[in-house]
Amino acid sequence: MSQIVAQLRSLQGELPEAQRALAAFILTDPAAAAARTILELSEAAGVSTGSITRLSRTLGLAGYSQLRLALAADQGARDARSTWREDIGAEIGEHDSVEQVAAAVAATVAGVVTRTVEGLDLAAVEVAARRIAGAGRTELFGVGGSATMAAEFQQRLYRIGLPIWSWSDTHVALTGAALLGRGDVALVLSHGGGTREAREVLAEAASRGATTIAVTNDPDSPLAEHAELVLLTCVRATGLRAEAVLARHAQMAVLDVLYVAVAQRGYARTTAAMAATVEAVRPYRSQD
């Protein structure tokens, strides 16, 4: 609770009638009150300008101008705290030590990865792995953070010899989806599952007869509803903000399980490709 607002609440019952009514009016929306001139506040609250001045002095302020500044400053502090909670979370404070931050991050990430893997539809993973391992072409698509995860997955599967592409540009992704056919795969990542671009790329691939796979956090999202196979993450907005921090860990956990399952289904090809790629880059690795 902000300082001036807390002070108003604590004094409200002890104030004279006019000042009590004014305090109640201010407390309903401190930011709106701070935006008014003394005349505007007088008319809106139905009290005299003298009552406003007297309330300001009761609060230890010289006059209404200082009260406005105090209310505005409190609003700014509330906005900052709200922004922090939305982006970082309530479990990590501004003055927490690095050790406390590290412990909170570790616990939160471990929790979301564990919940995601435990909740995975393993039958869907089996089918997805088999389709990708045998696909003539696999197209991946994601926007924002999901694009980063798609690119990481593409690099891993490319290394074991699979024909796979990853796109973050919608036009290019739609072009690729339009060239798919039966025996091909489109895998689309979208945390919320409501991104229009993700939905349209998936729909285009489906219209061409390709297997469609959605990696999303919402089983009832438009993306999930239109996918043949759905691999769900399990992210809850606790501690660190889900969209900003946790979604990528959950998505990578799903993709890690899927990657190993795909690699298993082409074991001979996988091991041969791994050996060849390791040898190709050996001269560029430091010799310890």
N, C-alpha and C positions, 0 to 999 in steps of 0.2 A: 504494500500500500504506500502511496506517495506521502511525503511529509506534510504538505499543506492540507491535503485531503484528510489525512489521519487526524490532524489537528482540528479541522472543521467537524469531523464526526464526533470527536471526544467532547467538544465544547457545545455541540448542538443543543443538548437538553438544558443547558444552563443559560442560554442566550435569551434576551428579551424577544417578545413575539415577532417583531418585524425582522430582526436579525436572524431569528430561528427560521423564519420563512425563506429569507434570502439564502441562508446556508443550505437549506433543503433544495432550493432551486439550483444552486451551484453544484451540489453533489450529484444531481441527476445527470449532469453532463458537464464536467469541469472544463473540457476543451472548448465547448460551445460558449460557456460563460466567459472564458478568457479572450474569446474573439470579439466580445462586445465592448463598446464604449460604456462609460458610466451611465450615460443617458439611456442607451439601448438596454443595459442590464436593469436599470431602474424600471423601465416600462415593461420589460418582459417578466420581471419578478414581482411587479406590483408593489414596490417599496420606494421610499424616497432615496435620493442620492446621499442624503445625510446618513441613512441607515447603512449604505454601502461603505461610506467612509468610516463609520463607527465600527463596523464589523472588521474592516481592514486593521484598524488600530487594536481591536481586541485580539487579533491574531499576531500582534507585535509588529505590524507593518505601518509605514508612514502614511499610506493612502492607497487608493484603488489601483494606481499604476503599478505599485509594487505587488499587489495581490494578483493582478493580471500576469505579471512576469513570473510570479511564483507558480501559478496554475499552469502557465505555458511550459515552464521548466519541468514541472512534474509530469506533464503530458509527454514531453520529450524523453524523460527517463523511462516512463511506462512503455513508450514505443520501442526504445532501445532494448528493454528487457523482453518485450514480445518478439522482436526480431531475433534476438539471441535464442530464445526458446524454440522458435520455429525452425531455425537453421542448425543450431548446435544441440539444443535439447535442455531439459530441466535438470539433468543429473550432473552436468558439468558447469561449475560456476566460473565467473570471471577471474577469481583469485585462486582457483584450485592449482595445486602443484602439478608439475609435469608427470610425476608418479601417479597422481590421482587421475589425470587425464588418460594416461596409458592404460591403467587398470579398467577404467570405464569403457574405453574403446575396445579393449580385448574382450571384455565380458559381453558387450553388445554385439560385436561381430561374431563371436563364437555362438551366441544364442541364435542369431538369425540364420547362420549356416547350418547349425544342428536342426533347427525347426524345418528349414527348407528341405534338407536331405531326407529327414524322417517322413516328411509329408509327400515326397515325390511319388508319382504314379509310375512304379517301376515297369509295369507292363507297357505303358506308353513309351518309356525310355527304351525298352527292348525293341519295339517296333521302329521307333525313330532311328536308333542305331543301325538296324538292319537296312532301312531305306537309304540312309546317308552312305553307308558302306558300299552299297550297290548302285548308287545313283550315277547317271551319266553326267549330271551337273547339279551342284547344290548352290543356291543363292541365299545369302544372309542379308538381313536389313535391320537397321535400328537408327534411331534419331537421338542425338545428345549422348548421354552416358551409355545408353544401350548400343549406340554405334561403336563405342570403344570396346565393349564386351564382344560384339560381333566380329570386330577386326582381330581381336585376340584369338577367338575361336577359329577364325579362318586361317591364321598363321599356323596354328597347331595342326589342323587337319591337312593343310597344304604340305606341311613337312612330311607327312606320312603318305604322300602320293595321291591325295584325293583331288578331283577337279572341283574346286570350291572358290567362290567369289564373295566378297563382302562389300556392301554399298551403304553410304550414308546420304547420298544425293537421291532424292525421290525420283527424278526423271530417269536417271541411269538405272535405278532399281526397278522401275516399272518396265523399262526396256528389257532388262534381263529377265524379269518375270514373264514377259510376253513371249520370250523365246524358249521357255520351259515346256516340257511335255510329260507324257507318262514315263515313269521311271526316274524323273527328276524330283528335286526337293527344294522347297522354299522354307526357310526358318526365319521367323520375324520375332524380334525382341521388343517389348514395350512394357515398362513396369506397370503403368495404369491400365494399359490395354485399350485406351480410348483415342490414341493418336490417329488422326485421319490418315496420314501418310502410311503408317504401318498397316492399317486396315485395308487400304486400297492396293498396296503391294501384295498382300496375302490374297485378296480377292482375285487379282489378275492372275496370280500363279495357279489358284484353284480352277479358274476358268479354262486353263490350258491343260488341266489334268494332272498337275504335279501334286505330290504329297505336300501338305501344308502343316507346319509345326509352329505353334505359338509358345513363347516363353514370357509369362506374364504373372503378375501378382494377384490379379482379379479373375476368378473363374467365371464370373458373370459379365465380363467386359465384352464389348463388340468383337474384339480380336479373338478372344477365346471361343466365342459362340460360332465363329466362322472358320475355325481351324479344325483340321482332321485330328491332330494330336495336340494336347495341351500339357505343357510342363510348367507346373506352378512353383513360384517362389513363395516364401512365407515371411513377409516383412511387416512388422508392426511398428508404428511410430512411437517408440519409447527410447529414452536416452538420446541417441543421435537421430537427427531427422532422417526419416526413411528415404525420401526421394533423393536427398543430396548425398547420403553416405552409404546407406545400407543396401540399396537396390543392387548396386554393382557387385557387392559381395555375394548376395543371394543368387544373382544371375550367373556369376562365375562358378558357384558351387554346382548349379544345375549343369552348366556346360562342361565342368570337369568330369562329372559322372558320365555325361553323354560322350565326351571325348574318349575316355577309357573304354567304354562299351563299343564304340565304333572301331577303335584300334584292335580290340579283341576279335572282332568279326572279320578282320583281314590280317590275321596275325603274321603270315608269311610276308605279305606286302609291307606291313607296318615295320617289321624288324629290318627288312632289306632297305626300305626308304630311310629309316633312322640311321642305319650304318652308313649309307651313302652320303647323307647330309652332314653327319658328324665328320666324315672324312673330308668333305668339300670345304668345310670351314676350319679344319684343324690348323692350317698354316697361320690363321689370323687369331688364334687363341694364344693367350700368354702362356709361356712355359714356366711352370713353378718347380 
